[in-house]
Structure formats: structure tokens, C-alpha cells
């Protein structure tokens, strides 16, 4: 059986891994010069840059099992998630441990009492929502989300305004939603938004040599079947059955094709898809991000701080920024800082159209507003641009995908879809979708 996997991102590499374990004849086509998709790391002058995804959540059981199979389980480390938010009066940053662990809360009780990042009115507005969260936290699951589909009919913004109020939206849910998806709460389904909040407060993890370590390990292990700089021009479908993939060198025939690219790209590669597949894919929307990373001689944030979340009402181009020195001792030289700035919403699209020097000046000025010690000239700068950064899972997408997977997944014989949009968008969802596709193709 000949299988072609289109795309060597998280889903594609997971599919290749599963197929190779079973001895399948696999070729993976990747349009760029490296594998990994939106989970990759770069190293330069003693600094590690996580260019796309920044961390894993505690409940990424599928991805962690994959890390174990790759011999990386001992490289997984937890990240102390102490996040600061500016207060509304003078924009002064105050920090708190983002956790629901009673031990963490007790150990940081003095810090919590001083925290002023969320106005008291916003906290009061959250009180009516707490019983729902406590009662339904098990429903807020990235890959097993059927029990919360009643929350998929409206946006996170509409849900929060109806259940809580404007202050809760602007000071709690919007910063969380925007830092995690780089989109706006109006673009995100309510169930997905609540799940993001729940996952956040349960802990963050990374790989101590860079979050892209697993992708790099798979790319090295399966390099013989991954064809880099080989874009697919079209996935060929004839009479309801897949025939193969057309590239610059002609048609590559295959018995099975697993398409793991983003939903908009999948639609371009397969214009003749039946409406049962085309409709759900067309619902998937993506945020944009101009990700600007500054290597610094000194740490920007105080000791043990990791992130700053910026409510949009303050007018920043960023949803937030982090200092990666805290992830592990390997990320920066001793005493150094590695600051990642995450532009979001319309800012992501606008900055992606500007030159590197202009983007650099805008982001340094923005950082200096919040942390005046940010130097005018960093040690060096790295910029990664994503026109399709994160699938925002708008209202109705989860229902549409679930219906498609249950009733129409094989409407084109031999074609299997995989990507983060198949579940709640996440590293876990992307990984599981690739494994699902490989399993179905083998079956």
C-alpha cells in the first residue's frame, strides 16, 4: 500500500510516525525547506527560539506518549506559569501564579493579595460562572468535546457578555483567548474559549532543548521519506476516489493520501471536494501573527516571571509577551533573556506586510511602554511571520467537524484529512488527528 502524506507539520509527522511503525510505504511532501510546521525551534548564539507554538498543556497525553516513543520523555519539563497583567490606572504590571493548584495558591498567597491586574468588578462578574466551570470542567476537553457542544453555538465574547459582563470579557477572557489563539474572542467559540482558560490554569510544559525537539527528532528519523521543498500542486480525485498527488515533477500515484495542511490550503489543493467535506473546511478561520523574538544580554522580566498578557483595551499591538529564560537553563546563556512578542488580530496581518526594521522598531517601542528597561537595540532579532497562525475555532466549527468525521470522513475513497481543526485547535488535537488518519488509512 502506497501512502502519500501532504505536509510535514505536527499532524503530518505524527501520521508518518504511525505509518512507519506498521511498515507502510510512505512519502511525505513538504513545501518548505524544513519539517515541523508551526512547532519548530531555532538555535543561535546560545539562545533557543520557539518560533511557533510555545508550550504544551498538562493534559497532552497523546503528544507526551509520542515524545516517549521518540526517547524524549525525560526532556519534558514543567514551566512555572507566573503571568503579569497591567492595571487599568497606571499600567503597572502585577504578577500572579496562573494555577488552581491549592499548593501553588497557598505558596503565592501574598502575591495574590497584591495582584491588581484584574479589576474587582471583573472578578465579581466571574462569580456567577464559577458553578458552571466547576460542574462542567471535565467537558472542557480539547479532543473529547462532545459533552460541551451546547457551548459551540455562540462566540466566547457573546457568551461572556451574557453570563458575566464587559469587564470580565476585557480583563479576563479576551487576554486569555488572544494570547492563546492570537485572535479575538468574537472569533472564538465559547466552548473552545472556556477550555483554553481551564487548560491554562492546570499547568504548562515544554521540552528543555526547545519545543521543536520532537518535530526535529521525527524529521531526522524519517528523513528518507520526507521530501522537502516539494509542494503539492493538487490532490487528484477521480470518480470519488483519490488517485495521487500532482507535484512539479508530475503525478505521484498513491492508494491513500493523508492531507495535513491547513484548511484553506486543503481547499486550494482539492477544489473538487464534495460539499460534505468542503463545507466544514470552509468554516475554519485562522489568526495571523508577526512573531518577533529579541535575544537580550539581560532578562527583561523580573525573576521567575514568564508572561505578560495585555488586554486589547490598552491598544498594544501584542496580545502579550514572554521571557523564555524560565523554560529551562538551555534557552538562554546565564543571565540572558529571550523575549517573544505575539502580535494578534488585525495587528498580525498589518505587521506581516511591513519590513523587518519597521516591525522591530514598533515592537521595541511597544515593549518599552510596559517595561522601560527594554533596550533600544537587542543583541539580535528573529522574526517569523504566520498568515495562518492558529485556527480560531469559531462558533459551529466543532459541530461541523464532528458531523463530518462521523458521517462523511470517507466520502472520497482513500482520502484522509488531518489537522488541528479536526479537534479543538491544539498541539494535542493536531497530533491525534494525524494518528487517526494513519490508523484509518491502514485499516
N, C-alpha and C positions, 0 to 999 in steps of 0.2 A: 504494500500500500504506500503510495507516494503522497506526502502531505506538504503543502506549502503554507508557511506562517507569514503573513504580511505584517511587518512591524516588529521591531526588537526592543519594545519598551517593556514595562513590567508584565503586562498580560502576555505579550509575545514570548518573552524569555521563560515565563512560567509554563507556557504551553510547550515550548521546545524541551524544557527540562522533563516534563511529564512524558512526552512522546519518546524521547531518547531513552528514558528508563525502560520503556517497553520495547525498545529495539526498532521503532518505526523509522522509515526513510524520510527524513525531514530536511527541508530547505527553508531558511528564514531570510526574507528580503527586508532590508533596512535602507531607507532613502538617504540617511545621513552618514557621516563618517565614523560614528560610534554607536554602540548599543546602550540601552538604559532608558531611553525616552525621557521622562520627566523625573526620574530618580537616578541622578548621577552626581559624582563628586569630582573635583579637580584639586590637584595639589601643586603649590607653587611657593618656593622660598620658605618652606616650613609651615605653611598655612594650608588648611583643608577647607575648600569651599563646597558646601552642599548647594548645588546650583538650582535644583528644582524643589522637590519635597524636602522638608526639614527634620521631620521626626516621625516616629511610629507611635500609635496609641497602645495602651496596655493590653487590649483585647485582640490584637492582631495574631490570633492563634495560627492561621493558615500561613501567614508570612513568616512567623517565627519557626514553624515547622520546616519551611523551605530553607531558612537560614541554617537550621540544624543539619539538614541533608547536605548542605554545602560546606559544612565544617565551620560555621561562623557563630554557633550558638554562644560560645564564650566571649564573643565580641559585642554582644548586646549589652548595653548599659542604660540605666535609667537617667533621665535628665531632671534635675531639680527645677520645678516649674514655678519660679517666683516672677510674677508679672506686675509691671507698674502701669498705672493709668493716670493721666494728668487730671487735676481737679479743675472744676469749671471756673473758679475765681481767678487764680493767678497762673494756671497751667503747671503748677508744681507737681512733680512726679512723686507718687507714694506707692509703695510696693506691698504685695501680699502674696502668700503662698496659695496658688490656684489648686486646691485639693479639697476633697471631702473626707480624707483620712483623719480620723479623730486624733491620732498621734501627731500628725503634721499640724493640725489646727491648734492643739494644745501647746506644742513647742513654739508656735509663732503667735501666740495669743496677744502679746504686747504689740507686735507689728500690726495685727488685725485691728486692734483698738485705735491705732493711729492712722489707719488707711482712710483716705479721703477721695479715692478715685471714682467712687460711685456715690452720687448724691443720696441723701437719706430718703428723699421722695421716691427715687427709683427703687431703693431697697423695699420700701413699703409696698410699692406696686407689684413686686415679685411675690409677696406673701400669698395671695390667692392661688398662685400657680404651684406652690410647693406641694400640696397634697397630690396634684396630678403627676408631678415628677416622681414623687416617692412611690406612688401606686403603680406607675407605668414605666419605671426605669428599665425593666427587662425588655420592654417592647422597643426601646430606642437602640436598635441593633443595626449595624451597617450592612450585614449580609442576611439576617433573618428578620426582615422588617414587616412581615405580613400583618402582624397584630397592630401596627400603627398606621395602616393605610388610611384610616379615617382622618389622619393629620396631613394627608397629601393633597388635599383639595384647595388649600389656600397658602399664600406665601407666609414666610416667617414674620414679615412686617405686619400683615393684616392680622395674623394670629396674636401677635404680641400686643398690638393696639387694642384688640378686642378683649383679651384676657387680662392685660396688665395696664399699659398706658404708654404715652410717648416717652417719658423719662426712662422707663425700663428698656424700651426699644433702643434709644440713642446711646445709653450709657452701659448697657449690658449685652443685649443680643446683637446689635449692629457691630460692635467691636469684635465679638467672638466670630460672628459669621464672616465678616470681611477679612479678618486675619487668617481664617482657615480656608476660605474659598476664593479670596481676592475679588469677590463680587459684593453685591448689595443685598440686604435682607429682603428687599422687594422681589429679587430674582430667585430666591431660595425657598423650597418647600418647607412648611412648618415642621414636619416630622424630621427632615434632614437637619434643620437648624437646631432643634432640641437635642437630637442625637450628638451633634457636634459639641454642644455645651456639656453634655453628660460625659462624653469621651474625654474632653479636655481636663475635667476635674478628677479623672481617675489615673492620670499619670502619663508621662511621655518617655519614649525610649529612642535610642539611636544605636548605630554601630560605631565603635570607638575609633575606627580608621576612616570614617565617612559613611554617610547613609547610602552611598552608591556602591559600597563594598560587595553586596550580594549581586547586583547587576554586573559588576566587573568580574566577579568570580564565574558567573554563568557565561558571560561573553568569552572569557578565556577557555572555559571547559568545552563550550560548544562552538568555538570559533571556526571549526571545519565546516559547519553547516550554516553559518551566518554570513550572508553576502552583503557587506556594507556598500554604501554609495550605489545601491541598486534599487531605485524607486519603482514601484509597481505603477504602470500606466492604467491598467484596467484589470479587474477580476472578471473573467469571461464566463458568462452564464448563457446556456443554450437549452431551450425547452425545459426550463425549470430545474436544470442541473448544472453544477459548476464544472467547467472544463479545465480551468487552469488560470494562470496569471500572465498577462502581457507585460513585458518589460521592453526596454530599448533594444534588446537583442532578439525580440520575438516572443512567441508564446511558450511558456513553460507549462506543460500539461501536468495535471495532478488529479488524484482520486478525491482528495479532500483539500479545502482551503480554509484556513482559520484567519479571519480578518480582525486584527487587534489595534487598528489605528483609531483616531478619534472619530466620533460620529459624523461630523461634517466631511471629513476626508473619506470615510467609508461611502457616503452618498455620492461623492465625486467618482470614486473608483467603480461604483456599481449603480449607474443611472437606471438600469433596467430592473431593479429590485421590485418585487410585488409590494403593493401598498401596505400589506400586513407587517412588513419589515421596514419599509421606507417611512411610514408614519411615526412610529416610536423614535427612530433615529433622528428625524427632523425636529423632534421636541427637545433634544439635548442641546443646551447652550453652554458656552464657555466664557470664563472671565479672561482678561488679559493681564499680563504683569511684565513690567520692566524691572527685573530683579538686579539691584545694584549692591555690590559687595565691596566693602572697604577693608583692606588689611591695615591694621594700626600697630604702631610700636607699643602703645599702651592700651589697656582696657578702657572702653568708653563708659560702660555701666559700672555701678558700684559692685563690690564683692558679692558674689552669689546671685546677682540679678541675671535673668536670662532674657526677658522680653519686655517690650513696651507696646501696649495697644493704644491706638489713637482714635477716639470717636470722630466720626466724619464731620460733626458739627464744628470742630476746631479748624477745618479747612486744610488739613495736611494732604499732600499727595500720597502719603503712605497709610496703609491700614495699620502698620506697626513696624518695629524693627527689633532685631535680636543681636546679642553678642555671643558668638558660638564658642568662646573660650571655655564656657562652663560645661560643654558637652563631654569632653574628655581631654586629657593632657596632650593629646596628639593634634588637636585642632589648631593650636597656635603655639609659637615659641613662648617660653616662660615670660609672663607679664604682658604678652601681646593681646590684642583684641581683633576680632573678625566680625564686623558688623554687616548684617544683611538688612537691606531696606526693601519692603514689599509694597510696591505701588499697586493700586487697586481701582476697580470701577473704571470710569472714563479716563482717569489719570494713567492707567496702564496702557490704554490704547494711544493716548496722546504722546506719552513719553517714548513709546516704541517707535514713533515716527520722527523723533529728534535724534541728533547726533550725540555721540558718546560724551564729548566735552560739555555740551549744554546740559545733558542729563546729570552728569557728575556735579556741576555747579548747583543745579536745582536741588538735588538731594542733600548735598553738604549744607546748603543754607537751611533746608528744612530740618535737618538733624540739629543744627546749631541753635535753632529756636527752642528745642526741647532739652538738649544737653550742650550748653555753651562750650564745654571743653573739646568738642569735636574739632579736630584741626582743619585748617583751610586746605591742607594738602596731605592726604593719607600716604602711607608707604606705597601702596599701589591699589588699583581699582579693577574689578572684574564686573562685566555687565552681561547678563543673559536675558534675552527677550523671548517672551512667550505670547503669541497671539491667541493660543488655546492653552491657558494655564491650568484651570480646574473646571470640571463640569459642575455647574451650579445646581443641578437637580431641581429645576423649577416645579411648581405645582403640577401634579398629574404625571410626572415622568416615571415615578416608581410604579404606579399602577399600570402604565402603558408597557413598561419593560417586563413586569411580572406576567402580564397577559401574553406578551409576545413570546417569552420563554416557555410558557406553559402550552400555548396553542399554535404557535407559528414558527418556532425555532428552526424547523426543518422544511419550511415552505420552499426553499431552494435546496435540493438534494446535494449533500456534500459540502455545503457552506455553513460555517460556524462563526458566530460573532462573539467577540470578547473585548472587554474594555471596562474602565471604571464606571461607565454609565449603566452597566448591566445590574449594578447594585447601588447602594448609597455610595457616591463617589469617594474613593479612598484607596490607599495602597492595598489594603486587605481585599476590597472589592475587585480591584484590577487583577490581583493575583488569583483570587478564587475564580474569576471569570475565565482566565487563561487555562486553569486546571480543568474547569468544567468543559471547556471547548475541546481540550485534548482528550478527555475521557469520552466525550460524545463521539469524537472522530474515530477513536479506537474501537468503540462499540459498533 
